[in-house]
Amino acid sequence: MPEAQSSRQDPRRRKKQQPVRRTVSQICPPPRRPLTVADIRPGMENERLGVVRDSMFQNPLIVKAELGKPRERSYTLPGIDFNYGLYVRGLDGGVPEALGHWNVFRQQPTCPHELTRNYIAMNRGAVKAGLVTARENFLYRQLNDIRISDQDDRHVKKEMPSLPPNMTFGVVARPSTPFFDLLQHRYQQLWVQEQKATQKAIKLEKRHKVILGKLYETRSSQLRKCKPPVKLDALWHMPQFQKVPPHLDTFCTEADRQRAIKAHQEEHAVRQGTLRMGNYTHP
């Protein structure tokens, strides 16, 4: 008997425990409601002295954030039974109604749209009629209201060009970089060959160039090249001092005098003064 009872109790024990179902309020708790006077406890951030009203805790500029809690926005929210979102009111018969009926969308009649005014034609007609001022143009447009018809779509519709059926649209991809030509200096070799071919062509052109005969110079060409010498006149001296020899000669011989003049000419570029007889320009 006890073995039979144990065998009967085994299936019950083997049954899986059903998961505890949580309510919506437990999964998504309701939003926090604004603070009231009854919610204020001693030591809280929003504790006040004097007269305290519930409206004070509905002003976001006055309410302070509690330590460790989200900031109160002071907005009064509906209760727990309120459903947020848009509620669609409609009668849906389910699958039978979907299979038994077919709701066809009926196109609503379109209202005739107003045609745009053809200002080009009206301005042309006003000019032909001799109307120039703004007032005259305004009156002419009221009497002759020309509109652009829908049939005249020459500027809108254009015939598409005939394209081959196997045409591919888009941008052509860039060719791959020739790395082997770069590594082998192929472009350098081509440039050297082009330079050699150019130089060879220049030499052949010079060789086949017609050499003209010898040019004879005329008198005009010789006079153009010739520079007549300019005769330098001697410095002017007073007649009574023309034949007077110098009274002082510091050079012993004429060779010393020429040597000193030569040295002065060599140092002429680095000396100061009008006659280049002063100090040196560099130390």
RAKA-V56886 format. One record per run of one state. SS is the DSSP state (a for helix, b for strand, c for the rest). FROM is the first residue (numbers start at 1). TO is the last residue. If there is no record, write none. Layout:
ss->(SS:SS)
from->(FROM:FROM)
to->(TO:TO)
//
This chain:
ss->(c:a:c:a:c:a:c:a:c:a:c:b:c:a:c:a:c:b:c:a:c:a:c:a:c:a:c:a:c:a:b:c:b:c)
from->(1:2:15:24:28:37:40:54:59:95:101:117:118:119:129:134:144:147:148:179:184:186:208:219:226:239:242:254:267:268:271:272:280:281)
to->(1:14:23:27:36:39:53:58:94:100:116:117:118:128:133:143:146:147:178:183:185:207:218:225:238:241:253:266:267:270:271:279:280:283)
//
